[in-house]
Amino acid sequence: MTLLENKPADIPAPREITTKPRVSDKIFRGVVTAGGLSSLVILGFILIFLAYQGYDVLKAQGFGFITGSAWNVFTDESGNIDYTQTKFGIAAMLIGTILCATIAVVIAVPISVLTALYLSFYAPATVKKFMIAIIDLMAAFPSVLFGIWGFFVLMPSAEYWAKLLHKYLGFLPFFDMQVPVYTRSPFIAGVVLAIMIIPIVTSISREIFGQTPLDRIQAAYALGATRWSMIKAVVIPYGRSGVVGGAMLGLGRAMGETVAVYTVLNIVYQINWQVLLGAGGNVASMILLKFGEAGTGEIKALMAAGLVLFLLTLVVNSIADLIVKSTGAKGR
Amino acid sequence: MDKTATKPSSLSDVAAAKQKKSPGAQSLGVGLEARGVHAWFSGKHVLDGISLDFWSGTVTALIGPSGCGKSTFIRTLNRMHEFIPGAQMAGEVLLDGKDIYESGTDVTKIRLKVGMVFQKPNPFPSMSIAENVLSGLKLAELKVADKDALLEDCLERAGLWSEVKDRLNAHGGSLSGGQQQRLCIARSLAVKPQVLLMDEPCSALDPGSTLKIEETISHLSSSMTIIIVTHNMQQAARVSDYTAFFLSDGGPGSMIEVGPTSEIFSRPRDTRTENYVTGRFG
C-alpha cells in the first residue's frame, strides 16, 4: 500500500554513475597512457620534421615532384639550389617501390601461407619447434646480408628464371623486354625482398591459424573431413583476414626496405614497368644513394622524397586495414 | 523422503513406456561394440576397461557425474579421442565387426559412419544454413545426385525444416542456440551415418529447444544407433532404451551398470547407481 502511495509522479532523470579511482590506479593509468602516446608523438615529430624540411622543394616542384622522373640539380655560385632549372621528380622511384614490393608480396604470401599451414597442421612437434626458431632468426637477419647474398648467389640463378619468364610469358607486357639486360632487375630485388618478408608473413599467418576455434576443427573432422578439406572449410575462412593483414605488413616492410634493394638493384632514373629489365630503384634506396654526396638543397629534396614514401606507406596500410575489416567479419 | 521415492518411479514409468525394444529385436545390422576400452591423457588413466554393445536402432544414454569418462568414452567410438595431444587408448571398438583402430583404417571413413554432435552448437560461421547442412559432402568429398532433396530431408529429420525453409541462404550464426544445435544434427545426418554420438547436446540449451531435440532423437532412433551423454536424468529416461552408469572413485572411470533404461531407473542392481539416479549425489 505504502509503495503505491509513495510512487513518484514522473520518471526521474538517469543518474550519473561515477567511481573514485585509487591513487595507484591513477598512477598506473598515467604510465600506460604515456607509453601508449609516445610512439604516436615520435611518429608525429618525424612527420613534422620531414614536412618542414621538404616544404621548399615540394613548393617549388609542385605536383611534378611525384609525376616527374628527372633528378637534375643546378646550383648558383653561392651553392643554393637554382629552382628555375633544377628538376626533382621521384615518379620512377615510386613506381620501382611499388613494383619491387608487389613482386615480393606475390612471391612471399603463397610460400608463407603454405609454411604456416605445414607448421600448424602437419609438422611433427620437434620439426615445428626447430623451424619456428629458424624463421624467427630469419626475421632478425640484417638486410644488408640478404642484399649481398641476393647479389652474389641469387642473381645468377634468378637470371635463368627471368629468361624463362620472358621466353614463355613474354606476351604479358611486364614480362616483355627489348634490351636483354637481365641482371640487377626489379624482379631479382623482388625475390630478395620476398625472402626478407617471408618470416613476418609466416609468423602472423601461423599465429592466426593456431587460433582457429577447436570446436570447428572437430566439427569438420567429425563429418569425415580429410585434413586438407578441413583446412579449406574452417582454417582458411577463419584466417583469411589475418593473412591479408600479415601480407600488408610485409608489403610495408618491402616498400621501406633500403639496403637490400640498394645492393641488388641497378638504380636508373627512368620509369620502368618491365620487371625483368635491369633498371629501376625505390625511394628508400635512392635516398641512401644520394644522401652521401647531397648538398643542403638536395638533402631537402630527399626529405621530401622521404615524406612521400611515408605517406605512401600510410595509404597502403590504411587500405590494408580496410581490407582486413571487410574480409574479417565473415568466417569469424 | 517422499520426494526421492516418487521421483524415480515416475521416471521409470516414462522409461517403461519407451521400453518396447529388446536387445537385437530391431537389429539393422551388427552395430557398434566397445571391447575393454581404456583411455589415458598424458599417462593418466581415465577410463578403465569399458565393454559395451550398442544395438542398431536403439538409443543408449551414458549417465554419471562429471569427470567419470563418459565423454572420453564416446570420443573413442569415432576416433575423435586421438586429437587431444597425449591421448592414448587400448582395447577394441568394433563397427560391423571390424576394429576401427586397426592399422591401415581410413579414419575419415569411420567418422562418416559414426557421426558426432557436440556439447556446444558449432555451425561453420562462414557458411549459410544450406551450406552447413551439406558441408559434410564437401569435406568428405562425397557426390550426391539431388542436393536439394538431401538438404530438405536432413533438415526435416532434424526438425528444423519448417523454421528455416525460407532463409536457407542466411548465415548459420543467425539462428538461435537450439536451432543451431539442430542444424548441427542435420549436418551430421547429411553424410548418412550409421551411428550418431551426442555429447551432452542439450546442456547449453533452454527447455523448449531441449524438448525439440529429444523429439528429433526419437525420430532418428528408428533408422540409426544413437549414443547420448547426458547429465539430465529425466532426459536419459525420456529418450533412451538403454542406460549405462559411469563412475569414477578418484581413479579411472568405469562402468558400474548397464541395462534397459526402465530397470536402471526403477530397480538398479548397484547401490551406487541407485544413489545417483535418485539424486543422492552427483
Boltz contact constraints between the chains, C-beta under 6 A:
constraints:
  - contact:
      token1: [A, 215]
      token2: [B, 120]
      max_distance: 6.0
  - contact:
      token1: [A, 215]
      token2: [B, 122]
      max_distance: 6.0
  - contact:
      token1: [A, 216]
      token2: [B, 122]
      max_distance: 6.0
  - contact:
      token1: [A, 219]
      token2: [B, 122]
      max_distance: 6.0
  - contact:
      token1: [A, 220]
      token2: [B, 139]
      max_distance: 6.0
  - contact:
      token1: [A, 222]
      token2: [B, 111]
      max_distance: 6.0
  - contact:
      token1: [A, 222]
      token2: [B, 116]
      max_distance: 6.0
  - contact:
      token1: [A, 223]
      token2: [B, 136]
      max_distance: 6.0
  - contact:
      token1: [A, 223]
      token2: [B, 139]
      max_distance: 6.0
  - contact:
      token1: [A, 223]
      token2: [B, 191]
      max_distance: 6.0
  - contact:
      token1: [A, 224]
      token2: [B, 108]
      max_distance: 6.0
  - contact:
      token1: [A, 224]
      token2: [B, 111]
      max_distance: 6.0
  - contact:
      token1: [A, 224]
      token2: [B, 112]
      max_distance: 6.0
  - contact:
      token1: [A, 224]
      token2: [B, 140]
      max_distance: 6.0
  - contact:
      token1: [A, 224]
      token2: [B, 191]
      max_distance: 6.0
  - contact:
      token1: [A, 225]
      token2: [B, 139]
      max_distance: 6.0
  - contact:
      token1: [A, 226]
      token2: [B, 108]
      max_distance: 6.0
  - contact:
      token1: [A, 229]
      token2: [B, 139]
      max_distance: 6.0
  - contact:
      token1: [A, 233]
      token2: [B, 139]
      max_distance: 6.0
  - contact:
      token1: [A, 237]
      token2: [B, 126]
      max_distance: 6.0
  - contact:
      token1: [A, 330]
      token2: [B, 126]
      max_distance: 6.0
  - contact:
      token1: [A, 331]
      token2: [B, 126]
      max_distance: 6.0
